Each structure stands twice: as structure tokens, then as C-alpha cells.
Amino acid sequence: MKYDDFTVEKLHDGIEIVISTEHRFGTDAFLLADFAAPRHKDTVCDFCTGSGIIALLMYQNFKPRHIDAVEIQEKAHEQLRLSLERTGIDCITPILGDLKYYRPEKELDLITCNPPYKISGTGAKNETEAVTIARHEELCTINDVCAAAKRSLRFGGRLCICNRPERLCDIMVAMRSNGIEPKRVRFVSKDPQSAPWLVLVDGRKGGSSFLKVEPQLYTQNPDGSFTEEMRKIYRQI
């Protein structure tokens, strides 16, 4: 199938990403890729990969051994396939399918997921089915993500998720009920006067009970410019 709304944006190091009206990306993708920080030897999977931005950022900034990128929507999957074709990256495998049925060839070191933020049936629905699926828990829930991670991670492997702060309890309950212990939490705010708009959670399969709350991440200076940490995450330094 051909789509007429594909455009291309450039990242760094010659990497290009194909985006569309429904499947774009935002700051949360950069924050999650940086928070997850895979090692060179890691085998990784990105659930709900959408346009593939998190997989591409992890490849660009950390060069893990291999990344599977799982997406249920055909259009988004095609975007990533074209991005990889344009860039010549062969260590990312785009997988079209439901994460609930995903089975890696071998146990993984790391799974990342920027899941739908809104519970199904809550809030105003978006104009297109594709955007509704991406933003509402229509086809997968946080528990589905954690259950799939439990099956796919090695003992000691990590699951890194970003979501709205109001979903933090749901994330921790789902992680623990699937044998993944929350180990790190970091909140993201625009500035010290603003409430957090994002939470980043790192859980470890089979981990012991100990949670580290990291210093809050601020994205803007008083003059509206990016903070030094955000500039580093965006690779502007």
C-alpha cells in the first residue's frame, strides 16, 4: 500500500526517519531512549515502536548489538522499514505484529516502551483510528506490555517505560505482578514551578525491592531555552 503523507526528517549521523500525519514523535521519545541507555552488548526490543524513533535513537546514541522494533499498525511499520532502507541500518529488525504474541529468538537484555497513555474509554478520542490506537489502550494495556516483557527478558533484564505521572501506580502494579521490580523513577517537568508531565520507570526482572528516585529533569530554562541536560539529550552540545 502506498501512502501520500510521508515526509522525512533528519536526526544525527546521517540517520533519516520517515514520519506521517498519524505517526510522528515528540520529546518523550528522546527522553526514554536516553533513560534506557542500552549497552553495546545488549539485545533490545522496542514495543509500540510507531515510526521507530526510539529504536533509531538507541542505535544512533548507544549502538546496542541488535534491536527488534514491534508495531501493530501497518503504516507505522512501513515508515520504519523505509527509514531503515534509506539509512542502510541492518541491526534493527522491524516486526509487524501484536506485542502480546511477540517471541524473541533469545531472551532480551532490555525492552523499551512508549505505550498508549490513556485508558480505553477515557478522554476525548482523536479523529483517526491510527492516532486513537497510539494514544489510548485500545489494543494493549500496561499489563500487556509488562506480561510480554516478563516472557521476553532474561533474568536481570530491564523494562523501561515512559508515561504520564498519573499512570505511575498502574505501571508499578503491572511490573510487580509480572515479576519485574521497579528500580528507578525519574520525573520530567518543564521547569521547577511546573508539575511533572512525564515519568520514566526502569524495572528489572527478578530484581530485589529497592527504588531509586532520581533528580527531576527540567527541560527549559527561565528564558525558554533548553536546559543543558536537554541539549545533551537532543545532541545540541
C-alpha positions as CSV (number, residue, x, y, z in Angstrom):
1,M,0.0,0.0,0.0
2,K,1.3,3.5,-0.9
3,Y,0.8,6.5,1.4
4,D,0.8,10.1,0.3
5,D,1.7,11.9,3.6
6,F,5.2,10.5,4.2
7,T,7.9,13.1,4.9
8,V,11.5,12.7,6.0
9,E,13.3,14.3,9.0
10,K,17.0,14.1,9.7
11,L,18.3,13.1,13.1
12,H,22.1,12.9,13.5
13,D,24.9,10.9,11.9
14,G,23.1,10.8,8.6
15,I,20.0,8.9,10.1
16,E,16.7,9.8,8.5
17,I,13.2,9.0,9.8
18,V,10.0,8.8,7.8
19,I,7.1,10.4,9.6
20,S,3.4,10.7,8.7
21,T,0.3,12.6,9.9
22,E,-0.6,9.9,12.4
23,H,2.9,8.5,13.3
24,R,5.3,11.3,14.4
25,F,7.4,11.7,17.6
26,G,7.9,14.0,20.4
27,T,10.3,14.9,23.3
28,D,9.2,11.8,25.3
29,A,10.9,9.5,22.7
30,F,14.3,11.3,23.2
31,L,13.9,11.1,27.0
32,L,13.1,7.4,27.0
33,A,15.9,6.4,24.7
34,D,18.4,8.4,26.9
35,F,16.9,7.0,30.1
36,A,17.1,3.4,28.9
37,A,20.7,3.8,27.7
38,P,21.4,0.3,26.3
39,R,24.9,-1.1,26.4
40,H,26.8,-2.1,23.2
41,K,26.4,-5.8,24.0
42,D,22.7,-5.6,24.7
43,T,19.9,-7.2,22.7
44,V,16.9,-4.9,22.8
45,C,13.3,-4.7,21.7
46,D,11.2,-1.5,21.4
47,F,7.5,-2.2,21.9
48,C,4.8,0.1,20.4
49,T,7.7,1.4,18.2
50,G,5.4,3.6,16.0
51,S,7.7,5.4,13.5
52,G,10.7,3.7,15.1
53,I,12.1,6.8,16.7
54,I,13.2,5.2,19.9
55,A,14.9,2.3,18.1
56,L,16.7,4.7,15.8
57,L,17.8,7.0,18.7
58,M,19.1,4.0,20.7
59,Y,21.0,2.9,17.6
60,Q,22.3,6.4,17.0
61,N,23.4,7.1,20.5
62,F,24.3,3.7,22.1
63,K,24.8,1.1,19.3
64,P,23.4,-2.0,21.0
65,R,24.0,-5.3,19.4
66,H,20.5,-5.7,17.9
67,I,17.1,-4.0,18.2
68,D,13.7,-5.6,17.4
69,A,11.0,-2.9,16.8
70,V,7.5,-4.2,17.2
71,E,4.5,-2.3,15.9
72,I,0.9,-3.4,15.3
73,Q,-0.1,-0.7,12.8
74,E,1.0,-1.4,9.2
75,K,1.5,2.2,8.2
76,A,3.9,2.9,11.1
77,H,5.7,-0.4,10.4
78,E,6.2,0.7,6.7
79,Q,7.6,4.1,7.9
80,L,10.3,2.3,9.9
81,R,11.0,-0.1,7.1
82,L,11.6,2.8,4.7
83,S,13.7,4.7,7.3
84,L,16.0,1.7,7.6
85,E,16.1,1.3,3.8
86,R,17.1,4.9,3.4
87,T,19.7,4.8,6.1
88,G,21.1,1.3,5.5
89,I,20.8,0.2,9.1
90,D,20.8,-3.6,9.4
91,C,20.8,-4.2,13.1
92,I,17.2,-3.0,13.6
93,T,14.5,-5.5,12.7
94,P,11.0,-4.1,12.1
95,I,8.3,-6.5,13.2
96,L,4.7,-6.1,12.2
97,G,2.6,-7.7,14.9
98,D,0.9,-7.7,18.3
99,L,3.4,-7.5,21.2
100,K,1.2,-9.9,23.1
101,Y,2.4,-12.6,20.7
102,Y,6.0,-11.5,20.3
103,R,8.6,-14.1,21.0
104,P,12.3,-13.1,20.6
105,E,14.9,-15.6,19.3
106,K,16.6,-15.4,22.6
107,E,16.0,-13.7,25.9
108,L,16.5,-9.9,25.8
109,D,18.6,-7.6,27.9
110,L,16.3,-4.5,27.5
111,I,12.8,-3.7,26.4
112,T,11.6,-0.1,25.9
113,C,8.1,1.0,25.5
114,N,6.3,4.4,25.0
115,P,2.8,2.9,25.4
116,P,-0.6,4.4,24.8
117,Y,-1.0,6.9,27.7
118,K,-4.8,6.9,28.1
119,I,-7.0,4.2,29.5
120,S,-9.5,3.0,26.9
121,G,-12.9,4.8,27.2
122,T,-11.4,7.9,28.9
123,G,-10.9,11.3,27.4
124,A,-11.7,12.7,24.0
125,K,-11.0,10.3,21.2
126,N,-8.9,11.5,18.3
127,E,-10.0,11.9,14.7
128,T,-8.3,8.9,13.2
129,E,-8.3,5.3,14.3
130,A,-4.5,5.2,14.0
131,V,-4.0,8.0,16.4
132,T,-6.6,6.6,18.8
133,I,-4.7,3.2,18.9
134,A,-1.4,5.0,19.5
135,R,-2.8,7.1,22.4
136,H,-5.5,5.0,24.0
137,E,-5.2,1.5,25.4
138,E,-7.4,0.0,22.7
139,L,-5.1,-2.8,21.6
140,C,-2.7,-3.2,24.6
141,T,-2.6,-2.2,28.2
142,I,0.3,-1.5,30.5
143,N,-0.2,-5.0,32.0
144,D,0.0,-6.5,28.4
145,V,3.4,-4.7,28.0
146,C,4.7,-6.0,31.3
147,A,3.5,-9.5,30.7
148,A,5.2,-9.5,27.3
149,A,8.3,-8.2,28.9
150,K,8.2,-11.0,31.5
151,R,8.2,-13.6,28.8
152,S,10.9,-12.0,26.7
153,L,13.5,-10.6,29.2
154,R,16.4,-12.6,30.7
155,F,16.6,-12.7,34.5
156,G,18.0,-9.3,35.4
157,G,16.9,-7.8,32.1
158,R,15.3,-4.4,32.2
159,L,12.0,-2.8,31.1
160,C,12.0,0.9,30.6
161,I,8.6,2.7,30.2
162,C,7.6,6.4,29.9
163,N,4.0,7.6,30.6
164,R,2.0,10.3,32.3
165,P,2.7,10.7,36.0
166,E,-1.0,9.8,36.8
167,R,-0.3,6.3,35.4
168,L,2.7,5.6,37.8
169,C,0.8,3.4,40.2
170,D,-0.6,1.4,37.2
171,I,2.9,0.9,35.9
172,M,4.4,-0.3,39.2
173,V,1.5,-2.6,40.0
174,A,1.8,-4.2,36.5
175,M,5.5,-4.5,36.8
176,R,5.4,-6.2,40.2
177,S,2.6,-8.5,39.2
178,N,4.7,-9.7,36.3
179,G,7.9,-10.3,38.3
180,I,9.6,-7.0,37.3
181,E,10.7,-4.9,40.2
182,P,10.7,-1.1,39.7
183,K,14.2,0.1,40.4
184,R,14.5,3.7,39.0
185,V,12.0,6.5,38.6
186,R,12.5,10.0,37.2
187,F,10.0,12.7,36.7
188,V,10.2,15.3,33.9
189,S,9.0,18.9,34.3
190,K,9.2,22.0,32.1
191,D,10.7,23.9,35.0
192,P,10.8,23.9,38.8
193,Q,7.5,25.7,39.0
194,S,5.6,23.2,36.8
195,A,4.2,19.8,37.8
196,P,5.8,16.8,36.1
197,W,4.3,16.0,32.7
198,L,6.2,12.7,32.2
199,V,7.5,9.8,34.3
200,L,10.3,7.4,33.4
201,V,10.4,4.0,35.1
202,D,13.1,1.3,34.9
203,G,12.2,-2.2,36.2
204,R,14.4,-5.2,36.5
205,K,13.1,-8.8,36.0
206,G,13.7,-10.7,39.3
207,G,15.1,-7.6,41.0
208,S,15.1,-7.1,44.7
209,S,12.9,-4.5,46.4
210,F,14.7,-1.1,46.2
211,L,13.5,2.0,44.4
212,K,15.8,4.9,43.5
213,V,14.0,8.2,42.7
214,E,16.4,10.2,40.6
215,P,16.7,14.0,40.5
216,Q,14.0,15.7,38.5
217,L,14.7,16.5,34.9
218,Y,13.8,20.1,33.8
219,T,13.5,20.8,30.1
220,Q,13.5,24.6,29.9
221,N,15.5,27.5,31.4
222,P,13.7,30.6,32.6
223,D,14.2,32.2,29.2
224,G,12.5,29.4,27.4
225,S,15.7,27.8,26.0
226,F,16.5,24.1,26.6
227,T,18.4,23.2,29.7
228,E,22.0,21.9,29.3
229,E,20.7,18.3,30.0
230,M,18.0,18.6,27.4
231,R,20.5,20.0,24.9
232,K,22.7,16.9,25.6
233,I,19.8,14.6,25.1
234,Y,18.9,16.4,21.8
235,R,22.6,16.2,20.9
236,Q,22.9,20.0,20.6
237,I,26.1,20.1,22.7
